Amino acid sequence: MLKLNHLTGFGSGAAAAAATPTSYAFDGTGDYLSVPDHADWTPSGDFTIEAWVYYSELNTNQSFWGQGNTSLRSEMNLNTTNGMKLRIQGDSADAVNMVQGSLSGWSTNTWYHVALVRENDDWTLYRDGTSLLTTNQAMTLANMTTDMWLGVSQYAGNNYFMTGFIDEFRFSDTARWTADFSGSLPTIPYTSDANTLLLIHGGEAYTGAL
């Protein structure tokens, strides 16, 4: 079952912001968080999706975020064949597909800050504040009309569950970073601001559907 995991800190040894910080733990066999569909998950302009992630296994598809169905989907997962793989579906044939090609730089039992940033037509995936994948693609996001998932991506009868932990997931309607920020990674839980569409602190008690 999905549970809260008590930590001594998050992300590259960052100091804990409270006495008993926590993250969401996913066992890879059915744990996930779901957020009901909303127009906010289909921004028309710049946006950022980010989280602290910790993979306990890397031998299968490990999806920490996804939304979609049989015909349309967006997802971000890590696997042994492709390394980090990102797909963002457009409302036509357009789609952003970025594939690392290997697991270079990834290890189990390590916290990473992962951020996807769209600025105009430029898409960048950052790992610990350093650009990992980039592309340029003009497109309008597809309206998935499904729940958004953390800890899994589900479509076409497949469920790609994550084994590990997620902390400080944030969805914003702005490009939070447009250049390397490895020297200024966040070290405390985020505070909601005018650009925050969704913010899930791992330290909040989970009592049911969000």
C-alpha positions as CSV (number, residue, x, y, z in Angstrom):
1,M,0.0,0.0,0.0
2,L,1.0,3.6,-0.5
3,K,2.5,5.1,2.6
4,L,4.5,7.9,4.0
5,N,8.2,7.3,4.4
6,H,10.1,9.3,7.1
7,L,13.3,10.9,5.8
8,T,16.2,12.8,7.2
9,G,16.1,15.2,4.2
10,F,15.4,15.3,0.5
11,G,17.3,15.8,-2.6
12,S,21.1,15.5,-2.7
13,G,21.3,15.6,1.1
14,A,19.3,18.8,1.5
15,A,18.5,19.7,5.1
16,A,15.1,18.7,6.4
17,A,12.7,21.5,6.8
18,A,10.8,19.9,9.7
19,A,11.5,17.4,12.5
20,T,9.9,14.5,10.7
21,P,9.9,15.1,6.9
22,T,8.3,12.5,4.7
23,S,7.9,11.4,1.1
24,Y,5.4,9.2,-0.6
25,A,6.6,5.6,-1.0
26,F,5.6,3.4,-4.0
27,D,6.1,-0.3,-3.9
28,G,6.0,-0.9,-7.7
29,T,3.0,-3.3,-7.5
30,G,0.0,-1.0,-7.4
31,D,0.8,2.2,-5.4
32,Y,0.0,5.6,-7.0
33,L,-1.6,8.9,-6.4
34,S,-4.3,10.2,-8.7
35,V,-5.4,13.8,-9.2
36,P,-8.8,14.4,-11.0
37,D,-8.6,15.8,-14.5
38,H,-8.7,19.6,-14.7
39,A,-8.2,22.3,-17.4
40,D,-5.1,23.4,-15.5
41,W,-3.3,20.2,-16.7
42,T,-3.5,21.5,-20.3
43,P,-1.8,24.8,-20.1
44,S,-1.7,26.9,-23.3
45,G,1.7,28.5,-22.7
46,D,4.8,27.9,-20.5
47,F,4.7,25.4,-17.7
48,T,6.9,23.4,-15.4
49,I,6.4,19.9,-14.0
50,E,8.9,19.0,-11.3
51,A,9.6,16.7,-8.3
52,W,12.2,15.1,-6.2
53,V,12.4,11.4,-7.2
54,Y,14.2,8.4,-5.7
55,Y,14.3,5.1,-7.6
56,S,14.7,1.9,-5.6
57,E,14.7,-0.2,-8.9
58,L,15.7,0.5,-12.4
59,N,15.0,-2.8,-14.1
60,T,11.6,-2.0,-15.6
61,N,9.7,1.1,-16.7
62,Q,9.6,3.4,-13.7
63,S,7.0,6.1,-14.3
64,F,6.7,8.9,-11.8
65,W,4.2,11.0,-13.7
66,G,1.6,10.3,-16.4
67,Q,-1.8,11.1,-17.9
68,G,-3.7,9.6,-20.8
69,N,-5.6,6.7,-22.3
70,T,-5.2,4.3,-25.2
71,S,-4.9,6.9,-28.0
72,L,-3.4,9.9,-26.1
73,R,-0.9,10.0,-23.4
74,S,1.9,12.0,-21.7
75,E,4.4,10.4,-19.4
76,M,7.8,10.5,-17.9
77,N,9.6,7.3,-17.1
78,L,13.0,5.8,-16.5
79,N,14.0,2.4,-17.9
80,T,17.1,0.3,-18.7
81,T,16.7,0.6,-22.5
82,N,16.0,4.3,-22.9
83,G,17.1,5.9,-19.6
84,M,14.8,8.9,-19.1
85,K,12.0,8.9,-21.6
86,L,9.5,11.8,-21.9
87,R,6.4,11.9,-24.1
88,I,4.1,14.9,-24.2
89,Q,1.1,14.5,-26.6
90,G,-0.3,17.2,-28.8
91,D,-3.9,17.6,-30.0
92,S,-2.8,16.6,-33.5
93,A,0.0,14.4,-34.8
94,D,2.5,16.6,-32.9
95,A,4.2,15.3,-29.9
96,V,7.3,16.0,-27.8
97,N,9.5,12.8,-27.6
98,M,12.8,13.0,-25.8
99,V,14.8,9.9,-25.0
100,Q,18.1,9.8,-23.2
101,G,19.2,6.5,-24.7
102,S,20.9,5.1,-21.6
103,L,20.9,5.1,-17.8
104,S,24.0,7.3,-17.7
105,G,24.0,9.4,-14.5
106,W,21.1,7.5,-12.8
107,S,21.5,5.3,-9.8
108,T,19.2,3.5,-7.4
109,N,18.8,4.8,-3.9
110,T,19.6,8.4,-4.8
111,W,17.5,11.5,-4.7
112,Y,17.2,13.5,-8.0
113,H,15.4,16.7,-8.7
114,V,13.7,16.4,-12.1
115,A,12.1,19.3,-13.9
116,L,10.4,19.5,-17.3
117,V,10.2,23.1,-18.5
118,R,8.4,24.5,-21.5
119,E,9.4,28.0,-22.5
120,N,7.6,29.1,-25.8
121,D,8.4,26.2,-28.1
122,D,11.6,25.1,-26.2
123,W,11.3,22.0,-24.0
124,T,14.0,21.1,-21.5
125,L,14.3,18.2,-19.1
126,Y,16.6,19.0,-16.2
127,R,18.2,16.6,-13.8
128,D,19.6,18.2,-10.6
129,G,19.5,21.6,-12.4
130,T,21.5,20.5,-15.4
131,S,19.9,20.1,-18.9
132,L,19.5,16.4,-19.7
133,L,17.3,16.6,-22.9
134,T,16.2,19.4,-25.1
135,T,14.0,19.9,-28.2
136,N,12.0,22.5,-30.0
137,Q,8.4,21.7,-30.9
138,A,5.4,24.0,-31.5
139,M,2.2,22.3,-30.4
140,T,-1.0,22.6,-28.5
141,L,-1.3,20.1,-25.6
142,A,-3.9,17.4,-25.9
143,N,-6.7,17.4,-23.4
144,M,-6.4,14.0,-21.9
145,T,-9.7,14.0,-19.9
146,T,-8.3,11.4,-17.5
147,D,-6.8,11.6,-14.0
148,M,-3.2,12.6,-13.6
149,W,-1.1,10.0,-11.9
150,L,2.0,10.1,-9.7
151,G,3.9,6.9,-9.4
152,V,2.5,5.3,-12.5
153,S,1.5,5.8,-16.1
154,Q,-1.6,3.9,-17.3
155,Y,-2.7,3.4,-20.9
156,A,-3.6,0.7,-23.4
157,G,-3.9,-1.9,-20.6
158,N,-0.4,-1.3,-19.4
159,N,0.6,0.0,-15.9
160,Y,4.1,1.2,-15.4
161,F,4.5,1.5,-11.7
162,M,7.4,3.2,-9.9
163,T,9.3,1.6,-7.1
164,G,10.7,4.4,-4.9
165,F,9.7,7.7,-3.5
166,I,8.4,11.1,-4.7
167,D,8.6,14.4,-2.8
168,E,7.6,18.0,-3.5
169,F,5.7,17.5,-6.8
170,R,4.8,20.9,-8.3
171,F,2.9,21.8,-11.5
172,S,3.3,25.5,-12.5
173,D,2.0,27.6,-15.3
174,T,5.3,29.3,-15.9
175,A,8.8,28.4,-16.9
176,R,10.5,28.2,-13.5
177,W,13.9,27.7,-15.0
178,T,15.3,28.7,-18.4
179,A,19.0,27.9,-17.7
180,D,21.2,25.7,-15.5
181,F,20.3,25.9,-11.9
182,S,22.5,23.2,-10.4
183,G,24.0,25.6,-8.0
184,S,20.6,26.6,-6.5
185,L,18.5,23.5,-6.2
186,P,15.6,23.8,-3.8
187,T,16.4,22.7,-0.2
188,I,13.1,23.4,1.6
189,P,9.5,22.5,0.7
190,Y,7.9,24.8,-1.9
191,T,5.4,27.5,-1.0
192,S,2.4,28.0,-3.3
193,D,2.5,31.1,-5.3
194,A,0.4,32.7,-8.1
195,N,1.9,30.3,-10.7
196,T,1.3,27.1,-8.8
197,L,-1.4,24.9,-10.3
198,L,-0.7,21.8,-8.1
199,L,1.6,21.3,-5.1
200,I,1.9,18.0,-3.3
201,H,4.2,17.9,-0.2
202,G,5.3,14.4,0.7
203,G,5.0,15.6,4.4
204,E,1.3,15.9,4.2
205,A,-0.7,13.0,5.7
206,Y,-2.5,11.1,2.9
207,T,-6.0,10.2,4.0
208,G,-7.7,9.5,0.7
209,A,-8.2,10.7,-2.8
210,L,-6.6,14.1,-3.4
